[in-house]
């Protein structure tokens, strides 16, 4: 692992701090129950700036005329390493991760007032963590207590997330490469699930196929709780029970992605449990696929984030009219939002270190304009629950198709490769 991309990001942030200090802690370890912990996962902002994987760590970036980056981390401890594994310790961490200084985490309380004294601005993720808000307040009070000695506390306390969110929204080359590798792994997992699917399987058995492929190919695990929804369960947007049996003539919707080096892939595929789409299933699927194609075609630099949602929405709404679920003109149906019983979410979101990644969707009252290097998902769907006026042959059909794209100077690049068309899916599922 090279520290250069992380060091470069720290330098970019330092150049924007002015005569300020930024404090970026990693996530704490979380107890699952009694003396068992949840698997550790670092804070995304901290990882973005450091690449440092250990808990109990804080990055302090000091701006001004002589900028410097400082890491506070756990000391070396051979006894704890026997139980818990390797620790870098400050000296090795400073060299391995490219910091100007590194100190034991136990010295943070003592050193922090010195680092923030006589600075104009203190940058911190306000309201993100109550314990850290209290620590920041204590450090400020410690500086104020030395006012007669000529020390002054920062006059401004500002939320750091605004600066970091804007940086994280446009991915650098290191991030793009990692996200492509994550997408390759996640795509292979979805293809494996298609090949393994059989009528009578439990939804969790397909989840296990995904987990196997993700880990086999080197991913850290799932980027979020996977959705494996057979039949009418696909009409529940955040269905995660994954315990029902798969019926032969139904569809199964899988929304699952892996995490690799902190970065998420996010893919949804819908396919027939028995290997071949029925007429009604195919008809709904082709509408959603056409909506996704229209959305992808609308993604390019200089258009608003909403442009690709609007493109998908027109195709989906016309499809609902063609299915007989809506009547009247397309423009009237769009104006009245008549599609909402069957399509109730946006067509995508930012993607990166978080599956719903950092970054504003609006600038003032205007939707954010797309720029090269942005990463986002494209995930239209239709969810047809049984209801009055809905033909019986459409009952319980839920379809979502989701891929990940990068905005490029000339348009966009779809970088997820799991089978997507009807022909590709049915060929992948063939059992000769």
Buried (B, 14 or more C-beta within 10 A) or exposed (E): EEBEBBBEBBEEBBEBBEEBBBBBBBBEEEEEEEEEEEEEBBBBBBBBBBBBBBBBBBBBBBBBEEBBBBBBBBBBEEEEEEEEEEBBBBEBBBEBBBBBBBBBBEEBEEBBBEBBBEBBBBBBBBEBBEEBBEBBEEBBEBBEEBEEEEBBBBEEBBBBBEBBBEBBBBBBEBBBBBBBBBBBBBBBBBBBBBEBBBBEBBBBBBBBBBBBBBBEBEBBEBBBEBBBBBBBBBBBBEBBEBEBBBBEEBBBBBBBBBBBBBBBBBBBBBBBBBBBBBEBBBBBBBBBBBBBBBBBEBBBBEBBBBBBBBBBBBBBBBBBBEBEBBEEEBEEBBEEEBBEBBBEBBBBBBBBBBBEBBBBEEEEEEBBEBEBBBBBBBBBBBBBBEEEEBEEEBBBBBBBBBBBBBBBEEBBBBBBBBBBEBEBBBEBBEEE
